[in-house]
Amino acid sequence: MTIDSIITEWTYRLPKGYPTTDSDYNILRNVLSEMTNLSDGDRDKIVNQAKGITEQTILTEASADYDNAIRQRLRLEPDTEIPQVQGQYNLGRGSLPLNSHDAEIVKRLWPETMNLGNIGKGEIAIYWLYQYQNPPVDAVDNRGDDAPDLQIGGENVEVKSYPSHSGQISLGRFQKFKETRELVSIVFGIHTLAKTFNPNESTKVYSDLAFTGADLTTAFQTFIAVDSLKDKLQLIESFPIFRSLFSQIDLVKQQLRLQEDTYEPSTAAAELLKTMLREKLEIKPGDDGYIMSILSKNPSDIHTYQIDFQAIDNDSVLNNVVVNGGELKVNYDNIFGTGKG
């Protein structure tokens, strides 16, 4: 029985033709039971590998594309076995110390991207580091715009290569998240509008494409002051413009789950930044997923961060998340690092 026939049967039984829910993977397990003599453990391994992949990804225990790229980068003959990893490495928070043999091969593999825009430096090196252990920790090539770079042992992993573990790392463009960007625009717009009518204060013009936690906190001070106006109900009843203004304020409070009359500027700013951060990280690698940071100047220096939305505190997010040039930038080490920097 071929892999292609198993995939064909599985996708035929799925309502949409590709997996969208956890129950779809139970169907794969049933297909494997009916069409193969694999053990329960082997069936579980294939199902775990399949979770999170797109309908274009084939089920294999190793990526033929990545294996070919490894052979070419290491200048091996096509039929030569790929070198085995000598150490044993598991996913976990903190530094990932490599022995000298594995460190040298990781350095050699780090630049390999197969000349493709959807493969970053370090992805193939990390794939080798886990797939070629003995026994292997299954590493699945997970290429795709909204898919994590790899699945390692069933866990989502996003690989990043930057000059420093403790610097700001870009999570990509912020503009595509229109609803959250609208919340930022409302907060800054109300701040600018209120300050415009106070000739004694200089008005800093904030942009939703470049701001910090401190900027949001300042803007929320004005936002809360406007929301707390004593004549608020009279203004709403008398002037349509205020009805629109306060409806936008209510929208922000509802979206951020801010408690009426009890929220503070820094708390509100932190909640907005957390919302932005969750939107980006929920796509990849997801809550409980992993970020593997590889130093571009020394690719054998690897640090792993596990995403934990519940553990993000207000001070960390206010001081370590910024938007610059429309990109969301984060200091992973200070937010998710074991030592908070």
N, C-alpha and C positions, 0 to 999 in steps of 0.2 A: 504493500500500500504506500503510495507516494505522498509527500507533503502537500503537493498541489491538489490531490484528490480530497485530502482531509480538509484543506482550506475551502475548496469548492463546496463540499457538503455542509461545512459549518456556516459559511456566508449565505448559502441557499436557505438555511433554516432561520436566519436572523430577519426580523421584520424590515430593517432598513438595508440589509445586505452587508452591513459592517457593524462592529460592536459599539454600543452606546451606553449600556448599563452593565452592572456587575452580573446580572442574571444571564447576559449573553455569553459570559465565559463558562457558566454552568452548562450551556448548550455545547460549547467546545469540549468540555470534559465528557459529556455524553457521547459525542461523536468519536472521541478517542477511545472510549470504552467499547463502542460498537465495531470500530474499524481496525483496531490494533490489539496486540497482546501486551501492550506496555504495562508495567507495574503502576500501582497507585502513585508512587513517588515520581516516576518518569512523567506520568500524566500531569501531576501537580507542577512539575518543573516547566512543562510546555505552556500550561495555562498561566503560570506566573510570568513567563517571558512574554506572552501575548498581551497581557494587561497594559493598557496605555498606548499601544502601537496603533498606527493608522491602518486603514484598509489596504494601503499600498505596500505595507511592510510584510515581508515573508517571514515565516517561522523557521528559524534555524538556530542551532546552538552556538553558532559563531557567524560573524558577518563576513561573507566572502569578499566583499568590497574592501572592508577594513583589513582583512588578512592579506589581500594582494597589495594594499598600500604599505603594510608593514614590511612585507618582503622587499618591495622596491626601495623603501627608505633605508632598510638595513642591508641592501645590496645582496639579497639572497636569491638563489635560483628558484624558479617557480615551484619545483617539487621538494624544496628544502623545508624541513620542519621549522616552524617558528620557535625561537628560543623560549624556554620555560621561565616563568618568574620564580625566583629562588625563595623569596620571603612569603609570609602569610599576612594579608592585609584585609581588614574588615572596614566597613563604613562606620564612622563614629566622629564625634566632635573633636576638634583640635588638630594638632600637627600629625602628619603621616610620615614617620621616619622610614626611609628606604635603605636597604643594604646597598653596598657599592655597585654590585652587578646590576640590580634593578634600576638604581639611580642613573647609571650610565645609559641604559637602553631608553629610559624615559626621556632623557635629554636628547637623544638622537631622534626619537619619534615625535617629540613635541612640535616641531615645525610642520609636520605632515597634515595637510588639509585636503589632499586629492584635488587641489585647485578648484574647490567648490565653495561657493559663498555661504552655504548652510552648514559647513563644518568649520569650527574654530580650532585654533591651535590648542593642543593638549587633549582634545577629545579622543583621538586614536591612541595616544600614549596611555590615557587612563583606561580605555577599553582593553589594551594589552595587559595592563597591570593587574586586572581582575580576571579577565577571561582565560589567561594563561598561567594562573596559579595551579597548584596541584593539591587538592582537587580544585577545579575552576569555580569562581564565583560568577555565575552567568551574567554577561554584559551584553545588552541588546542595543544595537544601533537604532536610535530613535529620531532620526532626522525629520524635521518639520518645523514650520514657523511657530506653531503653538504647542509643540511637544518638547519635553526636556531632552537634552542632548543624548543621554543614556539612561537605561534602566540597569542597575547593578544589584543582583540578588533580589530583584523585584521592587527595588526602591528607585524613585526618580532622582536623577542627578544632573545638575547643570554645571558645566565646566567653564571657568573664567580664567583668563590669563592677563594679568596686569603687573605693573612694576612693584606693587606693594600689597601685602595682605591688609594693612591697616589704613589704606587710602580709600577714597571714594570710588566705587565701582558703578559704572552705568548699568541701569536696568533697561535702557531703551527709551523710546519716545513716550511722552506723557499725553500727547494730543489725542490719541485714539480713544482715550477713556472720556467720552464727551460728558457724561453725567457728573463725574467727579470734577472735571475741569469747569463745569458750569458752577458747581458749589464754590470753587476757588474764586471764580469771576464775580459771583454775588458778594462774597465777603469783601474782596478788594474794592468792588464797585461802591458798596455802601460806605466803606471807609473813605474813599476818595470824595464821594458826594458830600458826606458830612463835613469833612475838613475844608471843602471848597467854600463853605459859608462861614468859615472862621478866619477872618483876615489876619489874626494874630499868630497863626500857626503856619509854618511852612509845610506844604503837602508833598510828601514823597509819593510818586506815582508807581504803584505796584503792578507787575505784570504776571499773568498766570503762566508765563513761560520761563520766569526766573524769580525764585523766591526761596526764603529759608523759613525755619520754624519760628525764628524771632519776628520775621515779617508777618507771618500769619497771626502770631500772638498779638502784635500791635494792632492789626486790622480787626481782630476779634474784640479788642477793648472798645473800639468804636461801634462795632456790630452790636455788642451787648448794651452799650449806652443807648443806642437808638431803640433797641428792642424794649428797653425799660422806661421809655418816655411815659410820664404820668398821663398825658392827654392822648395816649395811643388810640383808644377806642373812638374818641371824638374826631381825631385826624382821619381815621379810616372811614368814618361815616361822612365826613365833610368833603374829602378830597380823593378822587379816584387814584391819583398818583401814589398816595400813601397806602391805599388798599393793595396796590400792586407791590409796593415796597415791602410791606409786612407779610404778604403772602410768600415772597421770596425768602424772607427771614425764617418763616415757619418751615419752608421746604428744607433749608439747611439744617434746622434743628431736628426735623423728622429723619432726614437721611443719616445724620450723625448720632441719632438717639440721645440728644442733649436734653437733660431734665429741666423743665421750666423753672426759672428763677434760682437755680442752684449751680449752673455751669459757670466755670471760670474761663478767662481768655486762653490760658495755657492748656487747660483741659480740652477745650474746643479745638484749638490748633493741633494738639496731639491726635485727637480723634480723626481729624481730616487727613493728616499725614499717614496715620495707620490705615485709613481706608484706601489711600493711594497705593501704599506699600502692599496691602493684601491683594488689591486688584492685579498688580503686576506679578506677584509671587504665586498667586493661586493658579495662574496659567502655567508657569513652570518655575521652579520644580514642584510647587504645591506645598500645602502645610505638611510638615514632617518630612518633606523632601530635603535634598542636600545640595549645597553649593560647594564645589571643589575649586579653590583658588590656587592657581599655579603661578609662581613668580616667573615672569618672562625673562628676567636676567639670570635665573637659576631654576629651570623647570623641575628639578628634583626636590625643590622646596614646595611642599604641598600642604595646604591647610583646609580642613573641612568644617563647614558650618551646617548645622541642621536647622531648618526653618521651623519656628514655633511661634505661631501668631499670639497665643495666650501669654507668652513670656515677654512680649514687647512692652516695655514700660514707657511712660510719657517722656521722661527726661531723655532717654536714649533716642527716641524717635525725633524729638524736637531738635536735638543737637547733631544728629547723624543722617538726616534725610533732607535733601535739597532738590530743587528743580533748577536746572541751568541750561539755557538754550533749548528748552522744551524736553530735555532729558531728565529722567528721575535718577538721581545718584545717591548711593547708599554706602555707608561704612559698615560692612558686614561684621567686622571684628568687634566693633563697639556695641552692636545690637544683638548679634547671635553668638559672639565669641564666648568661650568658657570663662575667660578672665575679664570680660568687659573692657578690652583694650590692652 
